[in-house]
Amino acid sequence: MTDTTPATTPAPALPDRLSIDPRSPHHIAAVFQHDIGIVFNGKERFDVEEYCVSEGWVKVPAGKTLDRKGRPLLITLKGQVEAFYK
């Protein structure tokens, strides 16, 4: 039987910069134990791969395009970024 209750550990503070790629130095596994939301220019985005609040950018996949290693090709969008726990 699986436990579907939310994690009881307190959520760590959201960092200024965060990446979902485990190979990145900006990946923090403890943060991903909780649901995270990203609001970019007043609209919630669900496809953000990496963000930086202080510099005001997000990286999102460029359609279905892949790089030579099979990972999505990312484009950087600039604007107002807000990160929050759901």
PyMOL Python script that loads the backbone (N, CA, C, O; Angstrom):
from pymol import cmd

cmd.read_pdbstr("""\
ATOM      1  N   MET A   1       0.842  -1.175   0.000  1.00  0.00           N
ATOM      2  CA  MET A   1       0.000   0.000   0.000  1.00  0.00           C
ATOM      3  C   MET A   1       0.890   1.242   0.000  1.00  0.00           C
ATOM      4  O   MET A   1       1.848   1.320   0.769  1.00  0.00           O
ATOM      5  N   THR A   2       0.582   2.191  -0.841  1.00  0.00           N
ATOM      6  CA  THR A   2       1.386   3.404  -0.919  1.00  0.00           C
ATOM      7  C   THR A   2       0.777   4.491  -0.057  1.00  0.00           C
ATOM      8  O   THR A   2      -0.440   4.572   0.103  1.00  0.00           O
ATOM      9  N   ASP A   3       1.635   5.314   0.489  1.00  0.00           N
ATOM     10  CA  ASP A   3       1.203   6.424   1.321  1.00  0.00           C
ATOM     11  C   ASP A   3       1.033   7.658   0.446  1.00  0.00           C
ATOM     12  O   ASP A   3       1.991   8.107  -0.182  1.00  0.00           O
ATOM     13  N   THR A   4      -0.173   8.211   0.397  1.00  0.00           N
ATOM     14  CA  THR A   4      -0.431   9.369  -0.451  1.00  0.00           C
ATOM     15  C   THR A   4      -0.527  10.666   0.343  1.00  0.00           C
ATOM     16  O   THR A   4      -0.905  11.700  -0.208  1.00  0.00           O
ATOM     17  N   THR A   5      -0.193  10.625   1.621  1.00  0.00           N
ATOM     18  CA  THR A   5      -0.217  11.850   2.411  1.00  0.00           C
ATOM     19  C   THR A   5       0.983  12.713   2.052  1.00  0.00           C
ATOM     20  O   THR A   5       2.034  12.184   1.691  1.00  0.00           O
ATOM     21  N   PRO A   6       0.845  14.038   2.145  1.00  0.00           N
ATOM     22  CA  PRO A   6       1.982  14.908   1.821  1.00  0.00           C
ATOM     23  C   PRO A   6       3.106  14.736   2.827  1.00  0.00           C
ATOM     24  O   PRO A   6       2.888  14.288   3.953  1.00  0.00           O
ATOM     25  N   ALA A   7       4.293  15.093   2.413  1.00  0.00           N
ATOM     26  CA  ALA A   7       5.463  14.973   3.279  1.00  0.00           C
ATOM     27  C   ALA A   7       5.275  15.831   4.525  1.00  0.00           C
ATOM     28  O   ALA A   7       4.785  16.957   4.443  1.00  0.00           O
ATOM     29  N   THR A   8       5.667  15.294   5.678  1.00  0.00           N
ATOM     30  CA  THR A   8       5.492  16.026   6.927  1.00  0.00           C
ATOM     31  C   THR A   8       6.718  16.859   7.272  1.00  0.00           C
ATOM     32  O   THR A   8       6.690  17.633   8.229  1.00  0.00           O
ATOM     33  N   THR A   9       7.789  16.712   6.507  1.00  0.00           N
ATOM     34  CA  THR A   9       8.976  17.519   6.760  1.00  0.00           C
ATOM     35  C   THR A   9       8.716  18.947   6.308  1.00  0.00           C
ATOM     36  O   THR A   9       8.053  19.158   5.293  1.00  0.00           O
ATOM     37  N   PRO A  10       9.223  19.926   7.038  1.00  0.00           N
ATOM     38  CA  PRO A  10       9.010  21.311   6.612  1.00  0.00           C
ATOM     39  C   PRO A  10       9.734  21.590   5.301  1.00  0.00           C
ATOM     40  O   PRO A  10      10.823  21.073   5.051  1.00  0.00           O
ATOM     41  N   ALA A  11       9.119  22.399   4.487  1.00  0.00           N
ATOM     42  CA  ALA A  11       9.697  22.735   3.184  1.00  0.00           C
ATOM     43  C   ALA A  11      10.875  23.685   3.375  1.00  0.00           C
ATOM     44  O   ALA A  11      10.756  24.674   4.098  1.00  0.00           O
ATOM     45  N   PRO A  12      12.014  23.398   2.736  1.00  0.00           N
ATOM     46  CA  PRO A  12      13.145  24.334   2.818  1.00  0.00           C
ATOM     47  C   PRO A  12      12.830  25.610   2.042  1.00  0.00           C
ATOM     48  O   PRO A  12      11.963  25.617   1.169  1.00  0.00           O
ATOM     49  N   ALA A  13      13.528  26.667   2.361  1.00  0.00           N
ATOM     50  CA  ALA A  13      13.322  27.929   1.644  1.00  0.00           C
ATOM     51  C   ALA A  13      13.690  27.741   0.173  1.00  0.00           C
ATOM     52  O   ALA A  13      14.665  27.064  -0.156  1.00  0.00           O
ATOM     53  N   LEU A  14      12.904  28.342  -0.692  1.00  0.00           N
ATOM     54  CA  LEU A  14      13.188  28.230  -2.120  1.00  0.00           C
ATOM     55  C   LEU A  14      14.438  29.027  -2.460  1.00  0.00           C
ATOM     56  O   LEU A  14      14.571  30.178  -2.043  1.00  0.00           O
ATOM     57  N   PRO A  15      15.357  28.425  -3.214  1.00  0.00           N
ATOM     58  CA  PRO A  15      16.585  29.135  -3.589  1.00  0.00           C
ATOM     59  C   PRO A  15      16.318  30.166  -4.680  1.00  0.00           C
ATOM     60  O   PRO A  15      15.274  30.148  -5.333  1.00  0.00           O
ATOM     61  N   ASP A  16      17.280  31.061  -4.863  1.00  0.00           N
ATOM     62  CA  ASP A  16      17.187  32.079  -5.908  1.00  0.00           C
ATOM     63  C   ASP A  16      17.251  31.445  -7.288  1.00  0.00           C
ATOM     64  O   ASP A  16      16.608  31.919  -8.225  1.00  0.00           O
ATOM     65  N   ARG A  17      18.030  30.368  -7.415  1.00  0.00           N
ATOM     66  CA  ARG A  17      18.177  29.679  -8.692  1.00  0.00           C
ATOM     67  C   ARG A  17      18.014  28.192  -8.458  1.00  0.00           C
ATOM     68  O   ARG A  17      18.585  27.642  -7.516  1.00  0.00           O
ATOM     69  N   LEU A  18      17.234  27.531  -9.316  1.00  0.00           N
ATOM     70  CA  LEU A  18      16.943  26.114  -9.142  1.00  0.00           C
ATOM     71  C   LEU A  18      16.797  25.454 -10.501  1.00  0.00           C
ATOM     72  O   LEU A  18      16.243  26.038 -11.433  1.00  0.00           O
ATOM     73  N   SER A  19      17.301  24.228 -10.606  1.00  0.00           N
ATOM     74  CA  SER A  19      17.223  23.449 -11.840  1.00  0.00           C
ATOM     75  C   SER A  19      16.652  22.070 -11.530  1.00  0.00           C
ATOM     76  O   SER A  19      16.901  21.520 -10.456  1.00  0.00           O
ATOM     77  N   ILE A  20      15.880  21.504 -12.474  1.00  0.00           N
ATOM     78  CA  ILE A  20      15.354  20.153 -12.273  1.00  0.00           C
ATOM     79  C   ILE A  20      16.346  19.083 -12.715  1.00  0.00           C
ATOM     80  O   ILE A  20      16.143  17.903 -12.427  1.00  0.00           O
ATOM     81  N   ASP A  21      17.411  19.470 -13.405  1.00  0.00           N
ATOM     82  CA  ASP A  21      18.416  18.535 -13.888  1.00  0.00           C
ATOM     83  C   ASP A  21      19.328  18.114 -12.733  1.00  0.00           C
ATOM     84  O   ASP A  21      20.014  18.959 -12.158  1.00  0.00           O
ATOM     85  N   PRO A  22      19.350  16.816 -12.381  1.00  0.00           N
ATOM     86  CA  PRO A  22      20.184  16.369 -11.253  1.00  0.00           C
ATOM     87  C   PRO A  22      21.681  16.591 -11.468  1.00  0.00           C
ATOM     88  O   PRO A  22      22.433  16.600 -10.493  1.00  0.00           O
ATOM     89  N   ARG A  23      22.137  16.769 -12.702  1.00  0.00           N
ATOM     90  CA  ARG A  23      23.565  17.002 -12.968  1.00  0.00           C
ATOM     91  C   ARG A  23      23.958  18.462 -12.741  1.00  0.00           C
ATOM     92  O   ARG A  23      25.146  18.780 -12.706  1.00  0.00           O
ATOM     93  N   SER A  24      22.994  19.334 -12.589  1.00  0.00           N
ATOM     94  CA  SER A  24      23.270  20.761 -12.431  1.00  0.00           C
ATOM     95  C   SER A  24      23.729  21.078 -11.006  1.00  0.00           C
ATOM     96  O   SER A  24      23.260  20.456 -10.053  1.00  0.00           O
ATOM     97  N   PRO A  25      24.640  22.037 -10.856  1.00  0.00           N
ATOM     98  CA  PRO A  25      25.028  22.451  -9.502  1.00  0.00           C
ATOM     99  C   PRO A  25      23.907  23.214  -8.797  1.00  0.00           C
ATOM    100  O   PRO A  25      23.995  23.456  -7.594  1.00  0.00           O
ATOM    101  N   HIS A  26      22.861  23.593  -9.520  1.00  0.00           N
ATOM    102  CA  HIS A  26      21.738  24.332  -8.939  1.00  0.00           C
ATOM    103  C   HIS A  26      20.557  23.423  -8.620  1.00  0.00           C
ATOM    104  O   HIS A  26      19.454  23.908  -8.367  1.00  0.00           O
ATOM    105  N   HIS A  27      20.776  22.114  -8.629  1.00  0.00           N
ATOM    106  CA  HIS A  27      19.729  21.148  -8.300  1.00  0.00           C
ATOM    107  C   HIS A  27      19.783  20.860  -6.805  1.00  0.00           C
ATOM    108  O   HIS A  27      20.834  20.489  -6.282  1.00  0.00           O
ATOM    109  N   ILE A  28      18.661  21.030  -6.118  1.00  0.00           N
ATOM    110  CA  ILE A  28      18.564  20.746  -4.691  1.00  0.00           C
ATOM    111  C   ILE A  28      17.433  19.739  -4.512  1.00  0.00           C
ATOM    112  O   ILE A  28      16.258  20.087  -4.634  1.00  0.00           O
ATOM    113  N   ALA A  29      17.794  18.485  -4.221  1.00  0.00           N
ATOM    114  CA  ALA A  29      16.819  17.400  -4.167  1.00  0.00           C
ATOM    115  C   ALA A  29      15.770  17.609  -3.079  1.00  0.00           C
ATOM    116  O   ALA A  29      14.614  17.229  -3.268  1.00  0.00           O
ATOM    117  N   ALA A  30      16.140  18.200  -1.953  1.00  0.00           N
ATOM    118  CA  ALA A  30      15.191  18.384  -0.846  1.00  0.00           C
ATOM    119  C   ALA A  30      14.026  19.282  -1.245  1.00  0.00           C
ATOM    120  O   ALA A  30      12.917  19.110  -0.739  1.00  0.00           O
ATOM    121  N   VAL A  31      14.255  20.225  -2.133  1.00  0.00           N
ATOM    122  CA  VAL A  31      13.194  21.130  -2.573  1.00  0.00           C
ATOM    123  C   VAL A  31      12.160  20.374  -3.398  1.00  0.00           C
ATOM    124  O   VAL A  31      10.975  20.700  -3.337  1.00  0.00           O
ATOM    125  N   PHE A  32      12.576  19.382  -4.159  1.00  0.00           N
ATOM    126  CA  PHE A  32      11.677  18.663  -5.063  1.00  0.00           C
ATOM    127  C   PHE A  32      10.822  17.621  -4.359  1.00  0.00           C
ATOM    128  O   PHE A  32      10.032  16.937  -5.010  1.00  0.00           O
ATOM    129  N   GLN A  33      10.958  17.486  -3.054  1.00  0.00           N
ATOM    130  CA  GLN A  33      10.064  16.608  -2.305  1.00  0.00           C
ATOM    131  C   GLN A  33       8.708  17.276  -2.100  1.00  0.00           C
ATOM    132  O   GLN A  33       7.769  16.635  -1.629  1.00  0.00           O
ATOM    133  N   HIS A  34       8.598  18.543  -2.445  1.00  0.00           N
ATOM    134  CA  HIS A  34       7.366  19.312  -2.322  1.00  0.00           C
ATOM    135  C   HIS A  34       6.993  19.843  -3.705  1.00  0.00           C
ATOM    136  O   HIS A  34       7.850  19.967  -4.580  1.00  0.00           O
ATOM    137  N   ASP A  35       5.709  20.154  -3.898  1.00  0.00           N
ATOM    138  CA  ASP A  35       5.264  20.708  -5.176  1.00  0.00           C
ATOM    139  C   ASP A  35       5.678  22.171  -5.273  1.00  0.00           C
ATOM    140  O   ASP A  35       5.482  22.944  -4.335  1.00  0.00           O
ATOM    141  N   ILE A  36       6.250  22.544  -6.412  1.00  0.00           N
ATOM    142  CA  ILE A  36       6.732  23.896  -6.643  1.00  0.00           C
ATOM    143  C   ILE A  36       5.955  24.493  -7.810  1.00  0.00           C
ATOM    144  O   ILE A  36       5.666  23.807  -8.791  1.00  0.00           O
ATOM    145  N   GLY A  37       5.622  25.766  -7.699  1.00  0.00           N
ATOM    146  CA  GLY A  37       4.971  26.481  -8.781  1.00  0.00           C
ATOM    147  C   GLY A  37       5.833  27.655  -9.215  1.00  0.00           C
ATOM    148  O   GLY A  37       6.550  28.240  -8.404  1.00  0.00           O
ATOM    149  N   ILE A  38       5.761  27.997 -10.499  1.00  0.00           N
ATOM    150  CA  ILE A  38       6.514  29.116 -11.052  1.00  0.00           C
ATOM    151  C   ILE A  38       5.530  30.053 -11.754  1.00  0.00           C
ATOM    152  O   ILE A  38       4.768  29.633 -12.625  1.00  0.00           O
ATOM    153  N   VAL A  39       5.558  31.316 -11.364  1.00  0.00           N
ATOM    154  CA  VAL A  39       4.759  32.338 -12.051  1.00  0.00           C
ATOM    155  C   VAL A  39       5.738  33.192 -12.838  1.00  0.00           C
ATOM    156  O   VAL A  39       6.650  33.796 -12.274  1.00  0.00           O
ATOM    157  N   PHE A  40       5.534  33.233 -14.159  1.00  0.00           N
ATOM    158  CA  PHE A  40       6.402  34.000 -15.049  1.00  0.00           C
ATOM    159  C   PHE A  40       5.560  35.064 -15.733  1.00  0.00           C
ATOM    160  O   PHE A  40       4.618  34.745 -16.459  1.00  0.00           O
ATOM    161  N   ASN A  41       5.900  36.334 -15.501  1.00  0.00           N
ATOM    162  CA  ASN A  41       5.157  37.480 -16.049  1.00  0.00           C
ATOM    163  C   ASN A  41       3.661  37.394 -15.744  1.00  0.00           C
ATOM    164  O   ASN A  41       2.827  37.661 -16.610  1.00  0.00           O
ATOM    165  N   GLY A  42       3.327  37.017 -14.497  1.00  0.00           N
ATOM    166  CA  GLY A  42       1.940  36.990 -14.052  1.00  0.00           C
ATOM    167  C   GLY A  42       1.150  35.772 -14.452  1.00  0.00           C
ATOM    168  O   GLY A  42      -0.053  35.717 -14.194  1.00  0.00           O
ATOM    169  N   LYS A  43       1.783  34.783 -15.079  1.00  0.00           N
ATOM    170  CA  LYS A  43       1.084  33.587 -15.539  1.00  0.00           C
ATOM    171  C   LYS A  43       1.840  32.352 -15.069  1.00  0.00           C
ATOM    172  O   LYS A  43       3.060  32.283 -15.216  1.00  0.00           O
ATOM    173  N   GLU A  44       1.128  31.371 -14.504  1.00  0.00           N
ATOM    174  CA  GLU A  44       1.796  30.166 -14.016  1.00  0.00           C
ATOM    175  C   GLU A  44       2.252  29.307 -15.192  1.00  0.00           C
ATOM    176  O   GLU A  44       1.502  29.067 -16.138  1.00  0.00           O
ATOM    177  N   ARG A  45       3.506  28.851 -15.107  1.00  0.00           N
ATOM    178  CA  ARG A  45       4.085  28.001 -16.157  1.00  0.00           C
ATOM    179  C   ARG A  45       4.352  26.623 -15.566  1.00  0.00           C
ATOM    180  O   ARG A  45       4.755  26.497 -14.410  1.00  0.00           O
ATOM    181  N   PHE A  46       4.125  25.602 -16.369  1.00  0.00           N
ATOM    182  CA  PHE A  46       4.304  24.236 -15.917  1.00  0.00           C
ATOM    183  C   PHE A  46       5.464  23.536 -16.625  1.00  0.00           C
ATOM    184  O   PHE A  46       5.726  22.363 -16.359  1.00  0.00           O
ATOM    185  N   ASP A  47       6.167  24.239 -17.526  1.00  0.00           N
ATOM    186  CA  ASP A  47       7.222  23.627 -18.324  1.00  0.00           C
ATOM    187  C   ASP A  47       8.611  24.183 -18.018  1.00  0.00           C
ATOM    188  O   ASP A  47       9.515  24.053 -18.844  1.00  0.00           O
ATOM    189  N   VAL A  48       8.801  24.796 -16.858  1.00  0.00           N
ATOM    190  CA  VAL A  48      10.073  25.434 -16.518  1.00  0.00           C
ATOM    191  C   VAL A  48      11.095  24.373 -16.095  1.00  0.00           C
ATOM    192  O   VAL A  48      10.826  23.563 -15.208  1.00  0.00           O
ATOM    193  N   GLU A  49      12.259  24.386 -16.730  1.00  0.00           N
ATOM    194  CA  GLU A  49      13.348  23.467 -16.405  1.00  0.00           C
ATOM    195  C   GLU A  49      14.312  24.082 -15.391  1.00  0.00           C
ATOM    196  O   GLU A  49      14.882  23.367 -14.567  1.00  0.00           O
ATOM    197  N   GLU A  50      14.497  25.397 -15.445  1.00  0.00           N
ATOM    198  CA  GLU A  50      15.411  26.095 -14.552  1.00  0.00           C
ATOM    199  C   GLU A  50      14.931  27.541 -14.442  1.00  0.00           C
ATOM    200  O   GLU A  50      14.365  28.092 -15.385  1.00  0.00           O
ATOM    201  N   TYR A  51      15.169  28.151 -13.265  1.00  0.00           N
ATOM    202  CA  TYR A  51      14.790  29.551 -13.101  1.00  0.00           C
ATOM    203  C   TYR A  51      15.806  30.286 -12.251  1.00  0.00           C
ATOM    204  O   TYR A  51      16.581  29.670 -11.519  1.00  0.00           O
ATOM    205  N   CYS A  52      15.798  31.615 -12.352  1.00  0.00           N
ATOM    206  CA  CYS A  52      16.586  32.486 -11.493  1.00  0.00           C
ATOM    207  C   CYS A  52      15.738  33.716 -11.200  1.00  0.00           C
ATOM    208  O   CYS A  52      15.415  34.486 -12.105  1.00  0.00           O
ATOM    209  N   VAL A  53      15.380  33.899  -9.932  1.00  0.00           N
ATOM    210  CA  VAL A  53      14.508  35.007  -9.549  1.00  0.00           C
ATOM    211  C   VAL A  53      15.242  36.333  -9.639  1.00  0.00           C
ATOM    212  O   VAL A  53      14.696  37.297 -10.175  1.00  0.00           O
ATOM    213  N   SER A  54      16.482  36.408  -9.121  1.00  0.00           N
ATOM    214  CA  SER A  54      17.195  37.693  -9.077  1.00  0.00           C
ATOM    215  C   SER A  54      17.553  38.207 -10.465  1.00  0.00           C
ATOM    216  O   SER A  54      17.543  39.417 -10.692  1.00  0.00           O
ATOM    217  N   GLU A  55      17.869  37.312 -11.399  1.00  0.00           N
ATOM    218  CA  GLU A  55      18.225  37.740 -12.752  1.00  0.00           C
ATOM    219  C   GLU A  55      17.007  37.833 -13.662  1.00  0.00           C
ATOM    220  O   GLU A  55      17.094  38.410 -14.745  1.00  0.00           O
ATOM    221  N   GLY A  56      15.865  37.271 -13.241  1.00  0.00           N
ATOM    222  CA  GLY A  56      14.623  37.394 -13.992  1.00  0.00           C
ATOM    223  C   GLY A  56      14.571  36.586 -15.269  1.00  0.00           C
ATOM    224  O   GLY A  56      14.277  37.138 -16.329  1.00  0.00           O
ATOM    225  N   TRP A  57      14.850  35.281 -15.202  1.00  0.00           N
ATOM    226  CA  TRP A  57      14.743  34.441 -16.387  1.00  0.00           C
ATOM    227  C   TRP A  57      14.311  33.029 -16.018  1.00  0.00           C
ATOM    228  O   TRP A  57      14.491  32.582 -14.885  1.00  0.00           O
ATOM    229  N   VAL A  58      13.737  32.334 -17.000  1.00  0.00           N
ATOM    230  CA  VAL A  58      13.397  30.922 -16.890  1.00  0.00           C
ATOM    231  C   VAL A  58      13.903  30.230 -18.150  1.00  0.00           C
ATOM    232  O   VAL A  58      14.024  30.853 -19.204  1.00  0.00           O
ATOM    233  N   LYS A  59      14.193  28.953 -18.034  1.00  0.00           N
ATOM    234  CA  LYS A  59      14.558  28.143 -19.199  1.00  0.00           C
ATOM    235  C   LYS A  59      13.459  27.122 -19.423  1.00  0.00           C
ATOM    236  O   LYS A  59      13.075  26.390 -18.511  1.00  0.00           O
ATOM    237  N   VAL A  60      12.959  27.084 -20.654  1.00  0.00           N
ATOM    238  CA  VAL A  60      11.876  26.181 -21.032  1.00  0.00           C
ATOM    239  C   VAL A  60      12.275  25.433 -22.301  1.00  0.00           C
ATOM    240  O   VAL A  60      13.102  25.918 -23.073  1.00  0.00           O
ATOM    241  N   PRO A  61      11.684  24.245 -22.523  1.00  0.00           N
ATOM    242  CA  PRO A  61      11.990  23.502 -23.748  1.00  0.00           C
ATOM    243  C   PRO A  61      11.504  24.247 -24.989  1.00  0.00           C
ATOM    244  O   PRO A  61      10.457  24.894 -24.974  1.00  0.00           O
ATOM    245  N   ALA A  62      12.290  24.140 -26.067  1.00  0.00           N
ATOM    246  CA  ALA A  62      11.945  24.777 -27.344  1.00  0.00           C
ATOM    247  C   ALA A  62      11.183  23.761 -28.192  1.00  0.00           C
ATOM    248  O   ALA A  62      11.754  23.161 -29.102  1.00  0.00           O
ATOM    249  N   GLY A  63       9.914  23.569 -27.903  1.00  0.00           N
ATOM    250  CA  GLY A  63       9.096  22.611 -28.639  1.00  0.00           C
ATOM    251  C   GLY A  63       9.565  21.192 -28.397  1.00  0.00           C
ATOM    252  O   GLY A  63       9.862  20.815 -27.264  1.00  0.00           O
ATOM    253  N   LYS A  64       9.633  20.404 -29.461  1.00  0.00           N
ATOM    254  CA  LYS A  64      10.064  19.011 -29.344  1.00  0.00           C
ATOM    255  C   LYS A  64      11.515  18.822 -29.774  1.00  0.00           C
ATOM    256  O   LYS A  64      11.980  17.693 -29.934  1.00  0.00           O
ATOM    257  N   THR A  65      12.221  19.924 -29.959  1.00  0.00           N
ATOM    258  CA  THR A  65      13.605  19.871 -30.417  1.00  0.00           C
ATOM    259  C   THR A  65      14.497  19.290 -29.331  1.00  0.00           C
ATOM    260  O   THR A  65      14.383  19.655 -28.161  1.00  0.00           O
ATOM    261  N   LEU A  66      15.393  18.375 -29.729  1.00  0.00           N
ATOM    262  CA  LEU A  66      16.326  17.748 -28.807  1.00  0.00           C
ATOM    263  C   LEU A  66      17.751  18.112 -29.183  1.00  0.00           C
ATOM    264  O   LEU A  66      18.051  18.356 -30.352  1.00  0.00           O
ATOM    265  N   ASP A  67      18.634  18.146 -28.182  1.00  0.00           N
ATOM    266  CA  ASP A  67      20.042  18.364 -28.491  1.00  0.00           C
ATOM    267  C   ASP A  67      20.670  17.026 -28.890  1.00  0.00           C
ATOM    268  O   ASP A  67      19.977  16.011 -28.954  1.00  0.00           O
ATOM    269  N   ARG A  68      21.951  17.022 -29.151  1.00  0.00           N
ATOM    270  CA  ARG A  68      22.598  15.802 -29.661  1.00  0.00           C
ATOM    271  C   ARG A  68      22.674  14.690 -28.625  1.00  0.00           C
ATOM    272  O   ARG A  68      22.956  13.544 -28.973  1.00  0.00           O
ATOM    273  N   LYS A  69      22.429  15.005 -27.371  1.00  0.00           N
ATOM    274  CA  LYS A  69      22.433  13.985 -26.315  1.00  0.00           C
ATOM    275  C   LYS A  69      21.027  13.517 -25.961  1.00  0.00           C
ATOM    276  O   LYS A  69      20.851  12.725 -25.036  1.00  0.00           O
ATOM    277  N   GLY A  70      20.026  14.002 -26.691  1.00  0.00           N
ATOM    278  CA  GLY A  70      18.653  13.555 -26.492  1.00  0.00           C
ATOM    279  C   GLY A  70      17.879  14.314 -25.435  1.00  0.00           C
ATOM    280  O   GLY A  70      16.756  13.934 -25.105  1.00  0.00           O
ATOM    281  N   ARG A  71      18.450  15.373 -24.901  1.00  0.00           N
ATOM    282  CA  ARG A  71      17.755  16.203 -23.912  1.00  0.00           C
ATOM    283  C   ARG A  71      17.049  17.344 -24.636  1.00  0.00           C
ATOM    284  O   ARG A  71      17.477  17.742 -25.720  1.00  0.00           O
ATOM    285  N   PRO A  72      15.975  17.877 -24.054  1.00  0.00           N
ATOM    286  CA  PRO A  72      15.281  18.987 -24.718  1.00  0.00           C
ATOM    287  C   PRO A  72      16.184  20.202 -24.877  1.00  0.00           C
ATOM    288  O   PRO A  72      16.965  20.530 -23.983  1.00  0.00           O
ATOM    289  N   LEU A  73      16.071  20.860 -26.011  1.00  0.00           N
ATOM    290  CA  LEU A  73      16.795  22.099 -26.255  1.00  0.00           C
ATOM    291  C   LEU A  73      16.060  23.210 -25.515  1.00  0.00           C
ATOM    292  O   LEU A  73      14.851  23.373 -25.682  1.00  0.00           O
ATOM    293  N   LEU A  74      16.779  23.971 -24.699  1.00  0.00           N
ATOM    294  CA  LEU A  74      16.157  24.975 -23.846  1.00  0.00           C
ATOM    295  C   LEU A  74      16.363  26.380 -24.396  1.00  0.00           C
ATOM    296  O   LEU A  74      17.411  26.702 -24.956  1.00  0.00           O
ATOM    297  N   ILE A  75      15.332  27.211 -24.222  1.00  0.00           N
ATOM    298  CA  ILE A  75      15.452  28.620 -24.550  1.00  0.00           C
ATOM    299  C   ILE A  75      15.252  29.415 -23.264  1.00  0.00           C
ATOM    300  O   ILE A  75      14.554  28.969 -22.353  1.00  0.00           O
ATOM    301  N   THR A  76      15.865  30.588 -23.196  1.00  0.00           N
ATOM    302  CA  THR A  76      15.774  31.443 -22.020  1.00  0.00           C
ATOM    303  C   THR A  76      14.790  32.575 -22.291  1.00  0.00           C
ATOM    304  O   THR A  76      14.898  33.292 -23.286  1.00  0.00           O
ATOM    305  N   LEU A  77      13.825  32.715 -21.381  1.00  0.00           N
ATOM    306  CA  LEU A  77      12.851  33.792 -21.465  1.00  0.00           C
ATOM    307  C   LEU A  77      13.096  34.741 -20.306  1.00  0.00           C
ATOM    308  O   LEU A  77      13.288  34.298 -19.173  1.00  0.00           O
ATOM    309  N   LYS A  78      13.091  36.038 -20.573  1.00  0.00           N
ATOM    310  CA  LYS A  78      13.350  37.034 -19.532  1.00  0.00           C
ATOM    311  C   LYS A  78      12.049  37.709 -19.122  1.00  0.00           C
ATOM    312  O   LYS A  78      11.179  37.984 -19.949  1.00  0.00           O
ATOM    313  N   GLY A  79      11.940  37.970 -17.818  1.00  0.00           N
ATOM    314  CA  GLY A  79      10.749  38.626 -17.287  1.00  0.00           C
ATOM    315  C   GLY A  79      10.725  38.489 -15.777  1.00  0.00           C
ATOM    316  O   GLY A  79      11.742  38.171 -15.160  1.00  0.00           O
ATOM    317  N   GLN A  80       9.565  38.728 -15.180  1.00  0.00           N
ATOM    318  CA  GLN A  80       9.414  38.648 -13.739  1.00  0.00           C
ATOM    319  C   GLN A  80       9.135  37.208 -13.347  1.00  0.00           C
ATOM    320  O   GLN A  80       8.227  36.576 -13.887  1.00  0.00           O
ATOM    321  N   VAL A  81       9.924  36.682 -12.399  1.00  0.00           N
ATOM    322  CA  VAL A  81       9.827  35.292 -11.976  1.00  0.00           C
ATOM    323  C   VAL A  81       9.480  35.237 -10.495  1.00  0.00           C
ATOM    324  O   VAL A  81      10.089  35.928  -9.679  1.00  0.00           O
ATOM    325  N   GLU A  82       8.489  34.402 -10.151  1.00  0.00           N
ATOM    326  CA  GLU A  82       8.134  34.160  -8.760  1.00  0.00           C
ATOM    327  C   GLU A  82       8.022  32.655  -8.567  1.00  0.00           C
ATOM    328  O   GLU A  82       7.371  31.973  -9.358  1.00  0.00           O
ATOM    329  N   ALA A  83       8.654  32.133  -7.521  1.00  0.00           N
ATOM    330  CA  ALA A  83       8.575  30.716  -7.199  1.00  0.00           C
ATOM    331  C   ALA A  83       7.832  30.564  -5.883  1.00  0.00           C
ATOM    332  O   ALA A  83       7.976  31.388  -4.980  1.00  0.00           O
ATOM    333  N   PHE A  84       7.024  29.489  -5.777  1.00  0.00           N
ATOM    334  CA  PHE A  84       6.257  29.275  -4.557  1.00  0.00           C
ATOM    335  C   PHE A  84       5.980  27.787  -4.380  1.00  0.00           C
ATOM    336  O   PHE A  84       6.044  27.012  -5.335  1.00  0.00           O
ATOM    337  N   TYR A  85       5.670  27.401  -3.142  1.00  0.00           N
ATOM    338  CA  TYR A  85       5.236  26.040  -2.859  1.00  0.00           C
ATOM    339  C   TYR A  85       3.727  25.962  -3.027  1.00  0.00           C
ATOM    340  O   TYR A  85       3.000  26.856  -2.593  1.00  0.00           O
ATOM    341  N   LYS A  86       3.261  24.896  -3.657  1.00  0.00           N
ATOM    342  CA  LYS A  86       1.819  24.701  -3.848  1.00  0.00           C
ATOM    343  C   LYS A  86       1.204  24.117  -2.602  1.00  0.00           C
ATOM    344  O   LYS A  86      -0.003  23.879  -2.563  1.00  0.00           O
TER     345      LYS A  86
END
""", "prot")
cmd.dss("prot")
cmd.show_as("cartoon", "prot")
cmd.util.cbc("prot")
cmd.orient("prot")
